[in-house]
């Protein structure tokens, strides 16, 4: 048997490391497939749209066909909720809260802010069922309830971040998030808000996001300005700050 001294061992180990490193570099240089991505020609807004705002076809409670991005979201301030009409737990609570929020926003819903409730059970929630649900909860104008093909709803909620990594957990509709997505699409401003929170707080979050960088307040419920001024080398600069949640 050949004797492996320290010098020979180090030399062998070094050779192995170099060879392995070279193979990794070659593997990384070789694309996984022939598809090439070039996002340099896309604006940040277009990138967000392609990744997170699919233009799937949906159907309103009035049986009108619309496209999610071009008809409902583009150039608008929006509040998006996922729900289903047979939900017995969080959905009625959030819907009730949003009805209160609609009143607190003093006629802005339907004018410059739009509410969208998208069914998690498109096979069960027909336009007629959604319309009856909206009427039962005294929903006002500017708030649209939507259904569509199951595969389109699935793509939409995954793109918007309303899903669980565990498929079994994700398949249980009663596990769905009680969060609201609040967005100003042309400014690429997107935030989450707890749908089960105090309606005055929800209204404040919506108003703050919609009117940023102004500070929002509803009946004394106040959220910190999302843009704060800091002093840097004698120059004032705007720096984004984390949201301050108050209940």
C-alpha positions as a Markdown table, in Angstrom:
| # | Residue | x | y | z |
|---|---|---|---|---|
| 1 | Unk | 0.0 | 0.0 | 0.0 |
| 2 | Unk | 1.4 | 3.5 | -0.9 |
| 3 | Unk | 2.1 | 5.7 | 2.1 |
| 4 | Unk | 0.0 | 8.9 | 2.1 |
| 5 | Unk | 2.1 | 11.5 | 3.8 |
| 6 | Unk | 0.8 | 15.0 | 4.7 |
| 7 | Unk | 2.2 | 16.7 | 1.6 |
| 8 | Unk | 0.7 | 14.1 | -0.7 |
| 9 | Unk | -2.7 | 14.3 | 1.1 |
| 10 | Unk | -2.8 | 18.1 | 0.8 |
| 11 | Unk | -1.9 | 17.9 | -2.9 |
| 12 | Unk | -4.6 | 15.4 | -3.5 |
| 13 | Unk | -7.2 | 17.3 | -1.5 |
| 14 | Unk | -6.3 | 20.5 | -3.4 |
| 15 | Unk | -6.6 | 18.8 | -6.7 |
| 16 | Unk | -10.1 | 17.4 | -5.8 |
| 17 | Unk | -11.2 | 20.9 | -4.6 |
| 18 | Unk | -10.1 | 22.6 | -7.8 |
| 19 | Unk | -11.7 | 19.9 | -10.0 |
| 20 | Unk | -15.0 | 20.1 | -8.0 |
| 21 | Unk | -15.0 | 23.9 | -8.2 |
| 22 | Unk | -14.4 | 23.8 | -11.9 |
| 23 | Unk | -17.3 | 21.4 | -12.4 |
| 24 | Unk | -19.6 | 23.7 | -10.4 |
| 25 | Unk | -18.6 | 26.7 | -12.4 |
| 26 | Unk | -19.3 | 24.8 | -15.7 |
| 27 | Unk | -22.7 | 23.7 | -14.3 |
| 28 | Unk | -23.6 | 27.2 | -13.4 |
| 29 | Unk | -22.5 | 28.6 | -16.7 |
| 30 | Unk | -24.7 | 26.1 | -18.6 |
| 31 | Unk | -28.3 | 27.3 | -18.6 |
| 32 | Unk | -30.9 | 24.8 | -17.3 |
| 33 | Unk | -32.9 | 25.2 | -20.6 |
| 34 | Unk | -32.8 | 27.3 | -23.7 |
| 35 | Unk | -35.1 | 30.0 | -22.3 |
| 36 | Unk | -33.3 | 33.3 | -21.7 |
| 37 | Unk | -34.7 | 36.0 | -19.4 |
| 38 | Unk | -34.0 | 39.7 | -20.0 |
| 39 | Unk | -35.9 | 42.0 | -17.7 |
| 40 | Unk | -33.8 | 45.1 | -18.6 |
| 41 | Unk | -36.3 | 46.1 | -21.2 |
| 42 | Unk | -39.2 | 46.0 | -18.7 |
| 43 | Unk | -40.0 | 48.8 | -16.3 |
| 44 | Unk | -40.4 | 47.9 | -12.6 |
| 45 | Unk | -44.1 | 48.4 | -13.0 |
| 46 | Unk | -44.3 | 45.9 | -15.9 |
| 47 | Unk | -42.2 | 43.4 | -13.9 |
| 48 | Unk | -44.6 | 43.6 | -11.0 |
| 49 | Unk | -47.6 | 43.2 | -13.4 |
| 50 | Unk | -46.1 | 40.1 | -15.1 |
| 51 | Unk | -45.1 | 38.4 | -11.8 |
| 52 | Unk | -47.9 | 39.4 | -9.4 |
| 53 | Unk | -50.9 | 40.8 | -11.3 |
| 54 | Unk | -52.0 | 38.3 | -13.9 |
| 55 | Unk | -54.6 | 39.5 | -16.4 |
| 56 | Unk | -57.0 | 36.5 | -15.8 |
| 57 | Unk | -60.6 | 36.8 | -16.8 |
| 58 | Unk | -63.1 | 37.0 | -13.9 |
| 59 | Unk | -66.9 | 37.4 | -13.7 |
| 60 | Unk | -68.6 | 40.0 | -11.5 |
| 61 | Unk | -71.7 | 39.6 | -9.4 |
| 62 | Unk | -73.6 | 41.3 | -12.2 |
| 63 | Unk | -72.4 | 38.6 | -14.6 |
| 64 | Unk | -70.0 | 40.9 | -16.5 |
| 65 | Unk | -66.7 | 39.5 | -17.8 |
| 66 | Unk | -63.6 | 41.5 | -16.8 |
| 67 | Unk | -59.8 | 41.1 | -16.8 |
| 68 | Unk | -58.1 | 41.4 | -13.4 |
| 69 | Unk | -55.3 | 43.7 | -14.4 |
| 70 | Unk | -56.5 | 45.8 | -17.3 |
| 71 | Unk | -60.1 | 46.3 | -16.0 |
| 72 | Unk | -59.8 | 46.2 | -12.2 |
| 73 | Unk | -56.3 | 47.1 | -11.0 |
| 74 | Unk | -54.4 | 49.1 | -13.6 |
| 75 | Unk | -54.2 | 52.9 | -12.7 |
| 76 | Unk | -56.3 | 52.4 | -9.6 |
| 77 | Unk | -56.2 | 52.3 | -5.8 |
| 78 | Unk | -57.5 | 49.0 | -4.7 |
| 79 | Unk | -58.3 | 46.8 | -1.7 |
| 80 | Unk | -58.4 | 43.1 | -2.4 |
| 81 | Unk | -60.0 | 40.4 | -0.3 |
| 82 | Unk | -60.4 | 36.6 | -0.8 |
| 83 | Unk | -63.6 | 35.1 | 0.6 |
| 84 | Unk | -66.4 | 32.6 | -0.1 |
| 85 | Unk | -70.1 | 32.9 | 0.6 |
| 86 | Unk | -70.4 | 29.7 | 2.7 |
| 87 | Unk | -67.6 | 30.8 | 5.0 |
| 88 | Unk | -68.8 | 30.8 | 8.6 |
| 89 | Unk | -65.8 | 32.2 | 10.4 |
| 90 | Unk | -63.6 | 35.1 | 9.3 |
| 91 | Unk | -65.3 | 36.1 | 5.9 |
| 92 | Unk | -68.5 | 37.6 | 7.4 |
| 93 | Unk | -66.4 | 39.5 | 10.0 |
| 94 | Unk | -64.1 | 41.0 | 7.4 |
| 95 | Unk | -67.0 | 41.8 | 5.1 |
| 96 | Unk | -68.8 | 43.5 | 8.0 |
| 97 | Unk | -65.6 | 45.5 | 8.8 |
| 98 | Unk | -65.2 | 46.6 | 5.2 |
| 99 | Unk | -68.8 | 47.8 | 5.1 |
| 100 | Unk | -67.9 | 50.0 | 8.0 |
| 101 | Unk | -64.7 | 51.1 | 6.3 |
| 102 | Unk | -66.6 | 51.9 | 3.2 |
| 103 | Unk | -68.7 | 54.4 | 5.2 |
| 104 | Unk | -65.6 | 55.8 | 6.9 |
| 105 | Unk | -64.0 | 56.6 | 3.6 |
| 106 | Unk | -66.8 | 59.1 | 2.9 |
| 107 | Unk | -67.8 | 58.2 | -0.7 |
| 108 | Unk | -64.3 | 57.5 | -2.0 |
| 109 | Unk | -65.1 | 53.8 | -2.6 |
| 110 | Unk | -66.1 | 53.7 | -6.3 |
| 111 | Unk | -64.7 | 57.1 | -6.9 |
| 112 | Unk | -60.9 | 56.8 | -6.4 |
| 113 | Unk | -60.6 | 53.6 | -4.3 |
| 114 | Unk | -62.1 | 50.2 | -5.4 |
| 115 | Unk | -62.9 | 47.2 | -3.3 |
| 116 | Unk | -62.7 | 43.7 | -4.7 |
| 117 | Unk | -63.8 | 40.4 | -3.0 |
| 118 | Unk | -62.7 | 37.3 | -4.9 |
| 119 | Unk | -64.3 | 33.9 | -4.3 |
| 120 | Unk | -62.2 | 31.0 | -3.0 |
| 121 | Unk | -65.0 | 28.7 | -4.2 |
| 122 | Unk | -65.6 | 29.6 | -7.8 |
| 123 | Unk | -67.4 | 26.3 | -8.4 |
| 124 | Unk | -70.0 | 27.2 | -5.8 |
| 125 | Unk | -70.1 | 31.0 | -5.9 |
| 126 | Unk | -72.0 | 31.9 | -9.0 |
| 127 | Unk | -72.5 | 35.6 | -9.8 |
| 128 | Unk | -76.0 | 35.3 | -8.4 |
| 129 | Unk | -74.7 | 33.9 | -5.1 |
| 130 | Unk | -72.1 | 36.7 | -4.8 |
| 131 | Unk | -74.8 | 39.3 | -5.5 |
| 132 | Unk | -77.1 | 37.9 | -2.8 |
| 133 | Unk | -74.1 | 37.8 | -0.4 |
| 134 | Unk | -73.3 | 41.5 | -1.2 |
| 135 | Unk | -76.9 | 42.5 | -0.7 |
| 136 | Unk | -77.2 | 40.6 | 2.6 |
| 137 | Unk | -74.2 | 42.6 | 3.9 |
| 138 | Unk | -75.5 | 45.9 | 2.6 |
| 139 | Unk | -72.5 | 46.5 | 0.4 |
| 140 | Unk | -72.4 | 49.9 | -1.2 |
| 141 | Unk | -71.3 | 51.0 | -4.7 |
| 142 | Unk | -67.6 | 50.7 | -5.8 |
| 143 | Unk | -67.2 | 47.2 | -4.3 |
| 144 | Unk | -67.1 | 44.3 | -6.8 |
| 145 | Unk | -67.5 | 40.6 | -6.0 |
| 146 | Unk | -65.8 | 38.2 | -8.4 |
| 147 | Unk | -65.7 | 34.6 | -9.4 |
| 148 | Unk | -64.0 | 32.8 | -12.4 |
| 149 | Unk | -62.4 | 29.6 | -13.5 |
| 150 | Unk | -60.8 | 27.6 | -10.6 |
| 151 | Unk | -57.4 | 27.5 | -12.3 |
| 152 | Unk | -57.5 | 31.3 | -12.8 |
| 153 | Unk | -58.5 | 32.0 | -9.2 |
| 154 | Unk | -55.6 | 29.7 | -8.1 |
| 155 | Unk | -53.1 | 31.5 | -10.2 |
| 156 | Unk | -54.4 | 34.9 | -9.0 |
| 157 | Unk | -54.2 | 34.1 | -5.3 |
| 158 | Unk | -50.7 | 32.5 | -5.6 |
| 159 | Unk | -49.5 | 35.5 | -7.6 |
| 160 | Unk | -50.9 | 37.9 | -4.9 |
| 161 | Unk | -49.4 | 35.8 | -2.1 |
| 162 | Unk | -52.6 | 34.3 | -0.6 |
| 163 | Unk | -51.5 | 30.7 | -0.4 |
| 164 | Unk | -49.8 | 28.1 | 1.9 |
| 165 | Unk | -46.7 | 26.1 | 0.9 |
| 166 | Unk | -48.3 | 22.9 | 2.2 |
| 167 | Unk | -50.8 | 21.7 | -0.5 |
| 168 | Unk | -53.1 | 20.1 | 2.0 |
| 169 | Unk | -53.2 | 23.2 | 4.2 |
| 170 | Unk | -53.7 | 25.4 | 1.1 |
| 171 | Unk | -56.6 | 23.2 | -0.1 |
| 172 | Unk | -58.6 | 23.9 | 3.1 |
| 173 | Unk | -60.6 | 27.1 | 2.3 |
| 174 | Unk | -61.2 | 27.7 | 6.0 |
| 175 | Unk | -57.4 | 28.1 | 6.4 |
| 176 | Unk | -57.3 | 31.1 | 4.1 |
| 177 | Unk | -55.7 | 34.3 | 5.2 |
| 178 | Unk | -57.7 | 37.1 | 6.7 |
| 179 | Unk | -55.4 | 39.7 | 5.3 |
| 180 | Unk | -56.4 | 42.5 | 2.9 |
| 181 | Unk | -54.1 | 43.6 | 0.1 |
| 182 | Unk | -54.0 | 47.4 | -0.3 |
| 183 | Unk | -52.4 | 48.9 | -3.4 |
| 184 | Unk | -51.9 | 51.9 | -5.5 |
| 185 | Unk | -50.9 | 50.2 | -8.8 |
| 186 | Unk | -49.4 | 53.1 | -10.8 |
| 187 | Unk | -47.1 | 54.0 | -7.9 |
| 188 | Unk | -46.3 | 50.3 | -7.3 |
| 189 | Unk | -47.2 | 50.7 | -3.6 |
| 190 | Unk | -48.6 | 47.5 | -2.0 |
| 191 | Unk | -49.3 | 46.8 | 1.6 |
| 192 | Unk | -51.1 | 44.2 | 3.8 |
| 193 | Unk | -53.6 | 45.0 | 6.5 |
| 194 | Unk | -55.4 | 42.7 | 9.0 |
| 195 | Unk | -59.0 | 42.3 | 7.9 |
| 196 | Unk | -60.1 | 41.5 | 11.4 |
| 197 | Unk | -58.7 | 44.7 | 12.9 |
| 198 | Unk | -60.6 | 47.7 | 14.1 |
| 199 | Unk | -62.4 | 49.2 | 11.0 |
| 200 | Unk | -61.1 | 52.6 | 11.9 |
| 201 | Unk | -57.5 | 51.2 | 11.7 |
| 202 | Unk | -58.3 | 49.5 | 8.4 |
| 203 | Unk | -59.6 | 52.8 | 7.0 |
| 204 | Unk | -56.5 | 54.6 | 8.2 |
| 205 | Unk | -54.2 | 52.1 | 6.5 |
| 206 | Unk | -56.1 | 52.4 | 3.3 |
| 207 | Unk | -56.2 | 56.2 | 3.4 |
| 208 | Unk | -52.5 | 56.4 | 4.3 |
| 209 | Unk | -51.5 | 54.2 | 1.4 |
| 210 | Unk | -53.9 | 55.9 | -1.0 |
| 211 | Unk | -52.7 | 59.4 | -0.1 |
| 212 | Unk | -49.0 | 58.8 | 0.7 |
| 213 | Unk | -46.8 | 60.6 | 1.5 |
| 214 | Unk | -49.6 | 62.4 | 3.5 |
| 215 | Unk | -50.4 | 61.1 | 6.9 |
| 216 | Unk | -53.7 | 59.3 | 7.4 |
| 217 | Unk | -56.1 | 59.5 | 10.3 |
| 218 | Unk | -59.7 | 58.3 | 10.9 |
| 219 | Unk | -61.4 | 59.4 | 14.1 |
| 220 | Unk | -58.0 | 59.8 | 15.9 |
| 221 | Unk | -56.7 | 56.4 | 14.7 |
| 222 | Unk | -53.4 | 57.4 | 13.2 |
| 223 | Unk | -50.6 | 55.6 | 11.2 |
| 224 | Unk | -47.1 | 56.9 | 10.9 |
| 225 | Unk | -46.2 | 58.7 | 7.7 |
| 226 | Unk | -44.6 | 55.9 | 5.5 |
| 227 | Unk | -42.0 | 58.5 | 4.3 |
| 228 | Unk | -39.9 | 60.2 | 7.0 |
| 229 | Unk | -37.3 | 62.9 | 6.7 |
| 230 | Unk | -33.8 | 62.2 | 7.9 |
| 231 | Unk | -30.7 | 64.5 | 8.0 |
| 232 | Unk | -27.8 | 63.2 | 6.0 |
| 233 | Unk | -24.7 | 65.3 | 5.5 |
| 234 | Unk | -26.7 | 68.5 | 5.7 |
| 235 | Unk | -29.1 | 67.3 | 3.0 |
| 236 | Unk | -32.7 | 66.2 | 3.6 |
| 237 | Unk | -33.6 | 62.9 | 2.0 |
| 238 | Unk | -36.8 | 60.8 | 2.0 |
| 239 | Unk | -36.3 | 57.4 | 3.5 |
| 240 | Unk | -39.0 | 54.7 | 3.6 |
| 241 | Unk | -39.9 | 53.7 | 7.2 |
| 242 | Unk | -41.6 | 50.6 | 8.4 |
| 243 | Unk | -45.4 | 50.8 | 9.1 |
| 244 | Unk | -46.3 | 51.5 | 12.7 |
| 245 | Unk | -49.4 | 49.4 | 13.5 |
| 246 | Unk | -51.6 | 50.7 | 16.2 |
| 247 | Unk | -54.9 | 49.1 | 17.3 |
